[in-house]
Structures are given as structure tokens and as C-alpha cells.
Amino acid sequence: AAMASFKVMEVLNKANLLEASGASIMHMEVGQPSSPAPPSARRAAEAELAVDAAMGYTSANGLPELKNRIARWYADRHGSAVDPERVVVTTGSSAGFVLSFMALWDAGDKVGVPSTAYPCYRNVLRSLGCEAVPLAGDAGDPRSGFEFPTPAQVEAAAAGDGIAGLILSSPSNPTGAALSAAELSALAATCDGAGVRFISDEIYHHIAYGAEPSPSAVDLPGAVVVNSFSKFFSMTGWRVGWLVLPAGDAELAGAVARLQQNLFINAPTVSQIAATAAFDDVDDALDGHVRRYAANRNVVLGALERMGVDAAHVAPAAGAFYVYADLGAYGVADSVDLCNRLLDDEGVAITPGVDFEFEEAIGKRRVRISYCGATPDVEEAMARLARW
């Protein structure tokens, strides 16, 4: 009951109410692609729903055909040989976090989290009686949290704070920062050597704008991978994701299976069927969405530059579909108030940084702008922001 609210959903609720009353709203607050689910996924769901028969439970860990397709995805995109039995299909990545957190850690354990990160990490950890330990934060630095914790910082947290785990996302929500393959490997190796269980949140994989593709931790010792069909596959409302558990860790696999059976039974059956088919549209539709996100990213960054926001106050935005900016140097001291006024005055919904920061003082200077909508909408939103 004491869990903190998820501010982006509060902004979304207010934006939806204004929109329902007739206001013109530009949705730049939530990480929800404007594109629909892949055509192949929709066709598969329609065909299944047309069958005059009961749609029952699946195996708790997921449909075998979906687990096989996910394993093939790692072979095709990463050159990794993943045993389908390592894959657990979940009710979105949110359930994946709950399952992995509960299986890996006990109440009282400390888990390292980047000082700027997806808020549900620390909120869910706290609800389970764990302590979220911020890594690499500095309230006096306008770029605090824009980059990832280093292996040295993880080692120090393991020795000094006694962290039992580390979770981070790459590409990151909200910063868009992205680890190289070497950096990811070094962090995983550090965790493995220090007895720290590592969770790699890869929900924004393949939404990247550099030459190097998003590296995965599926081959790294001891790492647990969380992923989802929500972002790259544009299937947020279908609520289906997956875990890839470390090879040979039967104890962890058993714990996750028991938790899945008791807490979630299985991910929605029709969503699993649709997700299996979604892989058929990767090249034709989904990579095209990423090209649109890249164009939208340029619109947002260019608009901020023209408004006088120094690039030093903007997070890397190398992946995902967010621009995260520290506006403290421009007089912003209450991002919640700023976001409310911007929504009321101009109909532009963005997210206050207090959602993503351990230190409220840092979050009050910062905002997150999501650019996964249609390009004309992104252009209109930034034009309204500029005139405001």
C-alpha cells in the first residue's frame, strides 16, 4: 500500500481526461508506440478468436512454439544458441521483474539500481521487502545518472553496501544510454565474480541508433534477461514478455516455475499466439518503426537545441525512444508543476523526472519526452513546446 505512484500513468490519465473533453493532446509522456501490433500478430489473434472452442491455459512457462521462436530470434539476431527451455513467457516484462526478483532475492536483500532508472525497479523491490541501492548519483552534476554504473562502482557497492543484485536496462529508460557489448560483458563478469545476481532488462533492444546492434546478456554467466513484445514489437496492451534464465541454473528455473504457476498461471493465451506470429513481420514492419523513431529523435533533439538547451544537459539518447533533459540551468525547479502547466496550456503531455530519480531534487529539474508517436505529432508537440 505504501508503494509510490507511477507518475507517467498519472500524466497519461490527466491527458486522456482532457482529450475526452475535446482538447487536442500531443502524447509525449508514455512509452507506447503509436503503430499497431504487427499484421501477422493481428491475423493470428483474429484466426484464433474465430475458432468456436474454449481458449484454455497454456503450459505455465509458455507455448512451446513461442519459446522456440524466441530462441530462434536470439540465433538470428545475436548468433546465440539459446535452449528454448531457458525461456519463460511472462505477462509482460512487469511479471518478469516480479518473478525474477522473488526468485533471486529475499526480503532484506539489497539490490543495486542506477540512480536514474525505470521507477518500477525500486518500487517493486521495496514492495517485496528488498532495499534498492542507488548507484552513481550526484545531485550537483547536471549529467548525474546519464551513464551506467561502472564495474568499479558495482564492486564497491558489493563490498561496501553488500548488494546481492544489480538490475539495469540497455538501452535505458529514461536516458537512452546504451552499453557496448564489451561494457555489458564487463558488468556481468563483475557481478558474477562478486556473487551479485545480474538482471539485464532488454525491453528496448533493437531500438538503437548507432552502428552497433543492441548486445544481449543471454550468453553471459549468471545473467537473467528480461524482454517484452511491448516496445520493438509495438504490442504494449497484449501483455506478453519473456525471461531467459541462465543455462544450468536448475534451482532458479524451478523457483521461477513455481512462482509463475502460483502468481500468474500463464501469460494470456491469445497474446502468446499473436506473439509467435509477430516474428514474421520483423524486417518488413518493425525495423521500419525504428527508422521512424530515429527521425523523431532528430526532431526532438533539434527543437531542444533551437530552444537553447545545451547538449550537455541532455542524456545520450542512443537507443529506446526517449529524450531525457536536465533543465535546472534554465530555471526549472519543479518538473511536476512544469508538466502540469504545459499540459493545461498547450496540450503537450511529457513526464516529470521525479519518476526516474532516487533523489527528488534531481528529478525536479528533469523531464522525459517520448517520441514513439507519428512524426507529424512529434513535430507539432515540439512546436507547441517552443512557443510556450
Beta strands, then each sheet from edge to edge (+ up, - down):
strand 1: 26-27
strand 2: 87-90
strand 3: 110-114
strand 4: 131-135
strand 5: 165-169
strand 6: 197-201
strand 7: 224-228
strand 8: 241-244
strand 9: 322-326
strand 10: 348-349
strand 11: 351-352
strand 12: 366-370
sheet 1: 1+ 10+
sheet 2: 2+ 8- 7+ 6+ 5+ 3+ 4+
sheet 3: 9+ 12- 11+
end
